[in-house]
Amino acid sequence: MAYDITVNGTTHHVDVDGDTPLLWVLRDVLAMTGTKFGCGAGLCGACTVQLDGVATRSCITRVDSLGDAAVTTIEAVGATAAGASVQKAWLEGQVPQCGYCQSGQIMSASALLARNPDPTDAEIDVAMAGNICRCGTYPRIRAAIRAAARSNAKGD
């Protein structure tokens, strides 16, 4: 079947089965490899993208379920205010260790800050609970989210 999907502001015509996970459309059809495969069951968060600004696991999101939703991936999240501040805080805080999970972490963190510019630690924990970091950089992740929120508040 053919589907028109909007990814990072561009409409793409893809010819895939409707049950194809969005992750594989992004990686294999559109050659956007920033979104990572982790578990394939929506449990680890490595494949997180945003659908209309909401953090979503692309490995369990069927392409036929997208409708008119706008997909944002790690390749374009830096064009948003929340995404740019998160990416900057990630670099300044030296968050990544191995880096594999970081695109998903950044997508979840930027979705959080876009809807809640000053989250509490508890709200950060809830928003990031679906993102696993095998390296255990959780304290740096939380610190970077807090730094990005402060930066946004100052207008940096």
N, C-alpha and C positions, 0 to 999 in steps of 0.2 A: 504494500500500500504506500501511497505517497502522502507525506505530511509536510506542512509548512510550519516551521518552528522559528521563533525569534530568540536568537542567542546573542547576547551582548549588543543589542540594538540592530542586528542584521537578521533579516528573514532568510532562512535556508530551506530549500526544498529537498527533503530526504525521502528515499524510497526504501523503507524498512518495514518489517512486520510490526504490527501495532503493539505487540507485547515486548518489543525490544526495549531494554532498560535505557533510559536517557544517558547514563554513563557511557555505554558503548556507542551510542550515536555521537556523543561529543568526541570521544577518543578515536574511534575507528572510522567514522564517516566524515566528521568535520576536522579531524586531526588536531583537536584541542586537548593536549595531553596534561594540562595542569591539574585537572580533576583526576584524583587517584582511585584505583581499585584497592579496597582493603579486605572486606569480608564478604561482600556480595549479598549480605542479609540486612543491611541498614543499621548495623549495630556499632560500627566503629567510627563513622563520621568522616573517613578519608575522602569520600566521594561527594561531600556536601557542596551544593550549589545553592543559588537563591532562585525561587520561583516567585515573581512579583514581590521580591524583597524578603521572603520567608525562607529560612534555612531548610533545605530539603535534601534527603538522601537520594542521589541520582541512580544508585544501583538498584533501587526498588521502585523507581518511578518509571512507569511505562510511557513510551512516547505517545501512545494514543490517549493518555490521560491529561496531556498538557493543555489542550484547548488553545486559548489565546494567551496563556501565561507567558510572561517575559522571563527568559532564563538568563541569569547572570552567573558567569564563571570567574574563577580566579584571574583569568586573563584580562578581565575588564573591571573587576571590583575596585581597583585603584582609581577609577574615574569618578567614583562616588565619594562624597565627603567622609562618610564613616569608613569606607574601605581604605582611602588614602591615609587617614589618621591611624588606622589599625596597622597597616603595612609599615608605616614609619615607626610606630611604637614597637612593632615586632623586631625591626632591625636595630633600633636603639637599645632595646632590652635584651638583645641577643637571645631571643626566644628559641629558635630552632636548635636542635641537637642533630639528630639524623635528618630531620626535615620532611620525612615522608608524609606525616599527618598534617603538616602546616597549612596546606591550601584549604583543607576542610576546616581547620581551626579558625583561620582568618575569615572564611565565609560565614561561619557561625557567629564569630565575634562582631563582624561588621553588620550583620543582620540585627544583632542585639542592640548595638549602639545607634543604628538608624531608627529603631522604634523606641529606645529608652536611652537617652543621651547621658544619664547619670545613674547607672545601675548599682545596686548594693552588691556586696560580695555574694549574698544568697541568690540574687537574681543572676549574677554571672555564673554561679555554680549550676543553676537550673538550665540556663541557655547553653552551657558548654558540656552538660552531662553526657550528651550523646557522642562526644568526640574523645576518642581514646588516644593517648600519647604513650607509646611504649617506653619512651625515654624518661617519662616522668617530669616533664617541664611545666607541670601545672602551676607552681608558684610564679614562674616567669610569664606564663600565659595570663594569669589573673593580673599581675602587675602591669603587663602591657595593655590590657583592656582598660585598667584604671588610668594609665598614662594617656591613652587615646581619648578617653572621656574628658580628662582634664584639658588636653590640647584642644578638643572641640569646644569646650566651654570658654576657653580663652580666644577662640577664633583662629588658632594656628593652622 
